[in-house]
Amino acid sequence: MNDPNGKTLSWQYLLTETYRVYGERFGTFFRAALPPAILTYLLHYGEHLLILAAMRKNWLSFDSVRNLPLMAALGLIEFGMPWLLSTFFFAVVASQVVGNQDGNAPSLTNSYRLVRSRAGALITFGLASCVFTFIMERVIGGLALMTLLDHLPVRPGYLGVVIPFLLLQVAVAGIISRSGLAVPELMDSPGTSWTQSVRNSIKGSKGWGVFFMAFVVKSGLLLIAAYWLVGLAFDRLFARGLMNDAAYPWIIRAVYIGIAAAVESPLFIAFSVLYRELKLRNTPEWVLAPAPIG
């Protein structure tokens, strides 16, 4: 479908527009992404230390079947903390994209204020989507894959285990992406409930699941490549004596956090741009399938 200016809402257009917005507002998105990225790292690090301390005191053991509920709870907490932080960051990105009128985007302060005003709906949506994704990916899908792999006549190697789980994550990402337009609508329409925004998103994102699955794969590969290149560069600096033992782990962690902050926003920008374009086209409940590439 075309808008009055003759622009076709295709995969190519959405991708180009996403990175145009990303490039123009990189500094803003990076500043917004950095605090949740740092907090996510600190939470994971603190959780790791607490689990190690509990295991040393024999308060926690992963060898007993009796601890399966506790292990599941810990897994959900580990999965949910960054998910909720990302939900709030997504809301900030959405307010920047959707609220950009004639090139005048709201300030980060105003975006944070708007996010606070919708905190209840965002938390509820974040928890619901987090639990759904966790069950689909870690419980139902994970257990099904483990059962399948255990019954194979030949024991799969490392890649034989990792690749199916990565494909499972991509498939679940495609499913949960159907709710991705909910956050931009929550930021754009204060009177809309989170349940209504999810229903609108499921209708409006029809046909876009494969696009966002490909986007997730692209982002994951980019993140892995960036981590690998940075690790290689720092290892060479360390080998040449240009970095001491004390500084090395802290500097490389800081760079990794910066990379994560830089890579996270394009996916959220893409959802926000899609919502904006569907709204501009006055599509009832945003029921619109993407046009072919090109």
C-alpha positions in Angstrom: 0.0 0.0 0.0 1.2 3.5 -0.8 0.8 6.8 1.1 -0.2 10.0 -0.6 3.5 10.7 -1.4 3.8 7.5 -3.3 6.0 5.7 -0.7 5.5 1.9 -0.6 5.5 0.4 2.8 7.9 -2.4 2.0 10.7 -4.3 3.8 13.2 -2.1 2.0 11.5 1.1 2.9 11.1 0.2 6.6 14.8 -0.9 6.8 16.0 2.3 5.1 13.8 4.5 7.2 14.8 2.7 10.4 18.5 3.3 9.9 17.9 6.9 8.6 16.3 7.7 12.0 19.0 5.7 13.8 21.8 7.7 12.1 20.1 11.1 12.6 19.4 10.5 16.3 22.2 8.1 17.3 23.5 10.2 20.1 20.0 10.5 21.7 19.3 6.7 21.4 22.8 5.8 22.7 22.4 8.1 25.8 19.0 6.5 26.4 20.3 2.9 26.0 23.4 3.3 28.1 21.8 3.4 31.6 19.7 0.2 31.1 22.7 -1.6 29.5 24.8 -0.7 32.5 22.1 -1.7 34.9 21.5 -5.0 33.1 25.2 -5.9 33.4 25.3 -5.0 37.1 22.1 -7.1 37.8 23.6 -10.1 36.0 26.9 -9.7 37.8 25.2 -9.4 41.2 23.0 -12.4 40.5 26.0 -14.4 39.6 27.8 -13.5 42.8 24.7 -14.3 44.9 24.2 -17.7 43.3 27.9 -18.6 43.8 27.7 -17.6 47.5 24.5 -19.7 47.9 26.1 -22.7 46.3 29.3 -22.4 48.5 27.1 -22.4 51.6 25.1 -25.4 50.3 21.9 -23.3 50.3 21.4 -24.0 46.6 22.2 -27.0 44.5 21.4 -27.6 40.8 21.9 -31.3 41.1 18.6 -32.1 42.9 15.3 -32.4 41.1 13.7 -30.8 44.2 15.3 -27.5 43.1 13.7 -27.5 39.7 11.0 -24.9 40.7 13.8 -22.7 42.2 15.9 -23.0 39.1 12.9 -22.1 37.0 12.2 -19.1 39.2 15.9 -17.9 39.0 15.8 -18.4 35.2 12.6 -16.3 34.9 14.2 -13.5 37.1 17.4 -13.6 35.1 15.3 -13.5 31.9 12.8 -10.9 33.1 15.1 -8.2 34.5 16.7 -7.2 31.2 13.4 -7.7 29.5 11.6 -5.1 31.7 14.5 -2.7 31.3 14.3 -3.1 27.5 10.6 -2.5 27.6 11.1 0.9 29.2 13.9 1.7 26.8 11.6 0.6 23.9 9.1 3.1 25.3 11.6 5.9 25.2 12.6 5.1 21.7 9.0 4.9 20.6 8.2 8.3 22.1 11.2 9.8 20.3 10.1 8.4 16.9 6.3 8.7 17.1 6.5 12.1 18.8 8.8 13.5 16.2 6.7 16.2 14.5 8.2 18.0 11.5 11.7 17.0 12.6 11.2 18.3 16.2 11.6 15.2 18.4 10.8 15.6 22.1 13.6 15.9 24.6 14.8 12.8 26.5 13.4 14.5 29.6 10.0 14.7 28.1 10.2 11.1 26.9 11.2 9.9 30.4 8.2 11.8 31.8 5.8 10.2 29.3 7.2 6.8 30.1 6.7 7.3 33.8 3.1 8.3 33.1 2.5 5.0 31.3 4.7 2.9 33.7 1.8 0.7 34.9 0.7 -0.3 31.4 4.4 -0.8 30.4 5.2 -3.0 33.4 2.1 -5.1 32.9 2.8 -5.5 29.2 6.5 -6.2 29.9 5.7 -8.9 32.5 3.0 -10.6 30.3 5.3 -10.7 27.2 8.3 -11.8 29.3 6.4 -14.7 30.9 5.0 -15.8 27.5 8.4 -15.7 25.8 10.0 -17.5 28.7 7.4 -20.3 28.6 7.6 -20.6 24.8 11.4 -20.5 24.6 12.7 -22.0 27.9 9.9 -24.3 29.0 7.8 -25.7 26.1 10.3 -25.2 23.3 13.4 -26.0 25.4 12.1 -29.1 26.9 10.8 -30.3 23.6 14.2 -29.8 21.9 16.0 -31.5 24.8 13.7 -34.5 24.6 14.2 -34.7 20.8 18.0 -34.4 21.0 18.1 -37.0 23.8 16.3 -39.5 21.6 18.5 -39.1 18.5 20.5 -42.2 17.6 23.7 -40.2 17.4 24.7 -37.7 20.1 24.8 -34.2 18.5 27.9 -32.1 18.9 28.1 -28.6 20.1 26.7 -27.0 17.0 24.0 -29.7 16.8 22.7 -28.4 20.2 23.3 -24.7 19.8 21.8 -24.2 16.3 18.4 -25.8 17.1 18.1 -23.6 20.2 19.1 -20.5 18.2 16.4 -21.4 15.6 13.9 -21.8 18.4 14.8 -18.3 19.7 14.3 -16.8 16.3 10.9 -18.5 15.9 9.7 -17.3 19.3 11.0 -13.8 18.3 8.8 -13.9 15.2 5.8 -14.8 17.4 6.4 -12.1 20.1 7.1 -9.5 17.4 3.3 -9.5 16.6 2.9 -7.5 19.9 5.7 -5.1 19.0 3.5 -2.3 17.9 1.8 -2.2 21.4 4.5 -0.1 23.0 4.5 2.7 20.3 0.7 2.9 20.7 0.9 3.1 24.5 3.3 6.1 24.1 1.1 7.7 21.4 -2.3 7.0 22.8 -2.5 7.6 26.6 -6.1 6.3 26.8 -5.4 2.9 25.3 -5.1 -0.1 27.6 -2.2 -2.5 27.1 -4.6 -5.3 26.2 -6.2 -3.2 23.4 -2.7 -2.1 22.2 -1.7 -5.8 21.9 -4.8 -6.7 20.0 -4.2 -3.8 17.6 -0.6 -4.8 17.2 -1.4 -8.4 16.4 -3.7 -7.1 13.6 -1.4 -4.4 12.4 1.8 -6.5 12.3 0.2 -9.1 10.1 2.7 -10.3 7.5 5.7 -8.6 9.2 6.8 -11.5 11.4 9.5 -12.7 9.0 10.9 -9.2 8.6 11.4 -8.9 12.4 12.8 -12.4 12.6 15.4 -11.5 10.0 16.0 -8.2 11.9 16.7 -10.1 15.1 19.1 -12.5 13.3 20.9 -9.5 11.7 21.3 -7.8 15.1 22.5 -10.9 16.8 25.2 -11.5 14.1 26.2 -7.9 14.2 26.6 -8.1 18.0 28.6 -11.3 17.9 30.9 -9.9 15.2 31.4 -6.6 17.1 32.2 -8.5 20.3 34.7 -10.8 18.5 36.5 -7.9 16.8 36.8 -5.9 20.0 38.0 -9.0 21.9 40.6 -9.7 19.2 41.8 -6.0 19.3 42.0 -5.9 23.1 43.8 -9.2 23.2 46.5 -7.9 20.8 46.8 -4.7 22.8 47.2 -6.8 26.0 49.8 -9.1 24.3 51.9 -6.0 23.3 51.9 -4.7 26.8 49.7 -1.7 26.0 47.2 -2.6 28.6 47.8 -3.8 32.2 46.1 -6.7 34.0 44.0 -4.4 36.2 42.6 -2.2 33.5 41.9 -4.9 30.8 38.7 -6.6 32.2 37.1 -3.2 33.2 37.8 -1.5 29.9 36.7 -4.4 27.7 33.5 -4.7 29.8 32.8 -1.0 29.3 33.2 -1.4 25.6 31.0 -4.4 25.5 28.3 -2.5 27.3 28.7 0.4 24.9 28.3 -2.0 21.9 25.1 -3.5 23.4 23.7 0.0 23.9 24.4 0.9 20.3 23.0 -2.3 18.8 19.7 -2.5 20.7 17.8 0.5 19.5 17.4 -0.2 15.7 14.9 -3.0 16.4 12.7 -0.7 18.6 13.1 2.0 16.0 11.8 -0.4 13.3 8.7 -1.2 15.4 8.1 2.5 16.0 8.5 3.5 12.4 6.1 0.8 11.3 3.5 2.0 13.8 4.0 5.6 12.6 3.7 4.6 8.9 0.6 2.5 9.5 -1.0 5.3 11.4 -0.2 7.9 8.7 -1.9 5.6 6.1 -5.0 5.7 8.3 -5.2 1.9 8.1 -8.2 0.7 10.3 -6.6 -1.1 13.3 -3.4 -1.2 11.2 -4.3 -4.3 9.3 -1.7 -4.1 6.6 0.6 -6.7 5.1 4.1 -5.7 3.7 4.6 -5.1 0.1 7.2 -7.3 -1.7 10.8 -6.2 -1.4 11.8 -3.7 -4.0 
